Amino acid sequence: MANKIKEEQLKELQEKVSVIQQIQGQVGNIEGQKHLLLHQLATSQEELQKLQKALEDEYGKVSINIQDGSYEEIVEEAVEA
């Protein structure tokens, strides 16, 4: 006959392992969501850069108020050498 731990010890051990497995599964799901969100963020940033380039091509270097769409020309100061 094989040696065995007490029944209550086995139950506690099984519960602890089950909790750890559940947490690991949740962490895996969160990491998957994180990866997806980071990809969506990168895509959105690329789309914003394209839009900014198109706006700059049309209006020149301007600062646009994203609340009302008004803009002001950006005046670059000459750098003295």
C-alpha angles and dihedrals in degrees: 000000000000122000113251137189120238117285094243090050090051091050092050091047092050091049093051092049091047092052091050091049091050092050091048089052091050091049089052091052092048091050089051090051090046091053092050092048092048089052091049090048092052091048092049091049091051091050090050091051091051091050091047090052092050091049091048090050090053102037104020123230104342139151109233124205103223091201098063106004095245117141141195127207115251109232113205114211117229113250112228115221 
